Amino acid sequence: MAVMQLPDGRWICYYRKDGQGKREYFGRGDSGEAAANRRNYELGFGKAKKQSGLTFRFLAMEYFQSKVFDKNPKKLLQIRLHSNILPFFGNKDALALADKDMDAYVKLRRKTVKYSTIARELTDVKAILNWSAKRTPPLISHNPVRDYKKPATDDAVIMPPTKKEASAILKNASPHLQRAIKLSWYLGLPGRR
């Protein structure tokens, strides 16, 4: 019936059942508030509340811990989150994110990486926000940057080595690598499609 925060910082869900007031206690901070709102929703008291004040960091951690990933993609996501995404977006209110924040991220990252890398990182940001909005009950009411256009990728086309370059590579390669290099040269490597 009501979600409120106690003076000690704990969040509670307060409701009446069989004529008596009931309280369920949850933790402190963003996770405590989200858990109290989920319980309020589960009890059928009103709609899931629009969560304001939930940081992007909280949503990213919930996404990372709750979503099922294969081992390698999960490790790569963890690296992207901790090295670049969370330092920039982490402490921002998730619902307050706007196109100007995304533009600022693109401008900052463009100093050191290509647009393809930036587009991949923004895909993660949008996936986290979409996932958070589609939960039952939702952690946030909507993805505020759903329609943001990511920069076009600028993948370079890497030409295979010339015969002269391949000979120089073979000449300096370790014996155990020469076989792989020759196989790659004569059979070709599968390209991206």
C-alpha positions, 0 to 999 in steps of 0.5 A: 500500500505504501513504500517508505524510507525509515530514518535509519535508511531502510526501505519498507513496504507497509500495508494492511491485512486482516485489519492489521498494519503489516511492515516488510523491511528491505535494505538500504539504498537503491536496491532496498527501494527497488525491492520494496517497490517490487514487493508492493507491486507483488501484493497488488497495491497499485502500479509499479512506481516510476523509479527515480533516483536509481543510478545507471550503476545499479541497473547495470549491476542488476543486469549483469547479475540477473541476465544469463550470458555465456562466459566470454561475452559476460567477461567482455561486458564486464571489461567494457562496463568497468573500464569505460561505461560505468566511470561515465554513466555510473552515478547518473540517475538512469531516468535523467539520461538524455541524448546530450549525455550520449553525445558527450560520451561519444565525444569523450570516447572518440578521442581514443577509439573508433566509432565501431567501439563506441557503438558497441558500448552504447549498445550495452547502455541501451540494452541495460536500460531496455532490460530494466524497463521490461522487468516485471515490475519494471525497475524504470518506467522507460528507456530515456535514450531508446531512440538515440542514434548510435554513430555509424561504424567505421570498420576498416577493411584490412587487406591481406598481406602481399606475397612480399609481406607474407614472405617476410612474415614467414621468414621471421615467424617461429616454426610452429606458427609457419604452418598456420600462416601457410594454411591461412595464406593458401586456404584463406581465412573466412571473412565477416559477412 
